[in-house]
Amino acid sequence: MPIPGPAELIVLLVIVLIIFGPGKLPDIGNAV
């Protein structure tokens, strides 16, 4: 696995937002 750069992290964050929705962000933050 290559180390993700800022662009990959932004894309990943957008995908997570689309899948889980902004309302789930606090739950994800607490899980991490």
Summary of the structure (lengths in Angstrom):
residues: 32
radius of gyration: 10.7
end to end distance: 20.1
largest distance: 30.1
contacts: 50
relative contact order: 0.12
helix: 78%
strand: 0%
